[in-house]
Amino acid sequence: MTERQLREQEFQIARYRHLEREVTDPLAACLIHSIIEELEAELRKQRPDWHGPGH
């Protein structure tokens, strides 16, 4: 992945995190959380030093 693609993926993760906080349906929240985990795992493969926000 290029640096730009990595930044876009980070932005996408942030958008999903925001959506996860806003959603009220428990099933939807669970599915969004699963998507976030997959995106973060993929990002960590490409950028092993990435730990997400707050780390």
N, C-alpha and C positions, 0 to 999 in steps of 0.2 A: 504494500500500500504506500501511496505517496504521503507526504506530510499533510497535504491538503485533505486527502481522504481520511486520515487519522483524526484531524480536527473536526471534520464533518461527522465522523462517527461519535466523537465526544459530544458534539452538539446534539446529535440524535439521542444519545443516552440521557442528556440533561432534559430534553423535551419529554421523553418517556417518564423520567422521574417526576417531573412536574405533573404530568397527566395522572400518574399513579397517586399522587397526593390529592388530586381533585376528584377522582372517580369515587362514587359511592357504592357501586355494586361490588360485593366481595369477590365474585368470580372474575370480573373484569380486572380488579386490582391484582389478583393472583396471576392472571395471564400476562398482564403488563409487567409484573415483577419477573416472570420467567423470561420475557423478551429482554428486559434489562440485563439479567444475568448472562444470557447468551451473548449479547452485544459486548458486555464487559469482558467476558472470557475471550472473545475474538480479538478485542482490542489489546488485552494482556499478551496474547500470542504475538501480535505485531509489535508491541511496545512493552517489553517485560518490566520496565521501570514505572509503568503507569499503575497507580493504586486508586484512582478515583478521587472525587472531591473529599476534602476533610482529612486526608491521610498524608 
